[in-house]
Amino acid sequence: MDLKFIKYEKRDHIAYITFNRPERMNALHPPCHIEMDNVWDDFMADKATWVAIVTGAGDKAFSAGNDLRWTAENRAQLTEALRGKGGFAGITARYDLYKPIIAAVNGFALGGGFEIALGCDIIIAAEHARFGLPEPRVGLMAAAGGVHRLPRHIPLKIAMGMMLTGKHITAQEAHRWGIANEVVPMKDLIPTAERWAREIMECSPLSVQASKQAAMDGLGLPTKDAIAKHYDLQAKLFRSKDAVEGPLAFSEKRKPNWTGE
């Protein structure tokens, strides 16, 4: 895969995805969105890759969101330079990716950068990270899901206070409000994300994906309807090789050998 603005590597069932524009605070422009669409397509299709870790190059920014300088300089091209099919960074409008995604936030996660993190399943934040949706301060809005996801993550009044003022919050505040799962020193950021990935991979990848799918598809539904919606998914999971391996390994007092089949 020919990538200019994104680093992408896979090892030990983990995909490492890095926004690689540190000179622009890892802000994203349309070519980045296209590259990210291709990366997510590959991650979804690779049965040997079970978890993704997303981060930014350097120690200043996860992503400052939309590259406003590029937008200002290429205004006439905006109608042609549409985002990829998955939305901002190929992820904010991708609703069929059920493999777990961990955001390792290494600095500023602002605007679209925060929306990317909110689109992930787990957020690990460096101690100096900051989060915010400052779009109204430049005449825009957090239209890549931020105005909808943030009020679903934290109390409405806190979310509205952030969105209507464009103010940032610290990593510690993000942890207190339940946005970040863990806050660690910068040197421990990727190792911590890897620890979470390894703990996830102690579980069957099919079970993890089915759990995520059921949870996400059931959001907003009454409990009865949400449970009914995943009957077929549950039946498919029970027919898998991993569903046989799990109880067998338990009875034999050994670690299971997951295959994702």
Phi, psi and omega in degrees: 000127182271106183239132181253328188246356183230139169260136184216120177217158182227134174201143178052044177071007181247134172263129177253119183239123185232122172291123191241060173227059185299333179292343176244026182056032181056029173293152186250137174241172186310318177301328176296318182297321179295315178299318181294324175303316180295321179296313180295322176301317180294316180299316180296322186280339185276106182291344180271356181248118193252334183221146175244142172243123182248132179210182178241154178289144179082192182237014182260322187214135164292301170194133176277009175089220181293134178284092184294328178295315177299318180300315181294323184278344186231035185304321183291340183267357190298326181293327178276330186270058181286157176293164175291175186295338182271007181085202183297126184058022178070009188234330189289341177239022178259104188257008182240022179257104187257001171287144182290144181232129180249126174267121174258096190273108190260018180165222181293129170237092189239147178056236179301330177297319176291323179296324175299311181300318179295334177280352177271170184270328182224139178239120171253127186244137169291154185302331183265005182294151176222146185235145177181162175239081187273013185307319180301338179287347176237023174079020182237187174220160181280075191274356179268035176104347184300317182291346178256319183287319184300313178294345176272346181265326187225168180306143186304315184294324178293316179298315181296321177300319178293313187289323185279341177255340184074013183286153176272160166236156181281169176300321181294320176293321178299321178292319181297323181272000175087014176280316180261137177283328184203145176240128186221161172300152183306321183296339182260003189298302182292317175303323179292317177300321178293324177298316177299318180298316180296321179294322176297319185282357168289342178265161175297130179299326178292322178293320178297314181294320178295322178296316179295315181299314181297318181295314184290318180292336182270352180301132178088351179264152169300150184306316181301316181289324180295318179294316180298329184292334184257015178302313181295321179297317179296317179297319178296319179297317182294340178272359185280161176295325179296327179291337173278318183294321184301301178298325180296314179297321179298314182292330180269003177056051178220166176287140179288151176256089183286140177241347184074025180235000000 
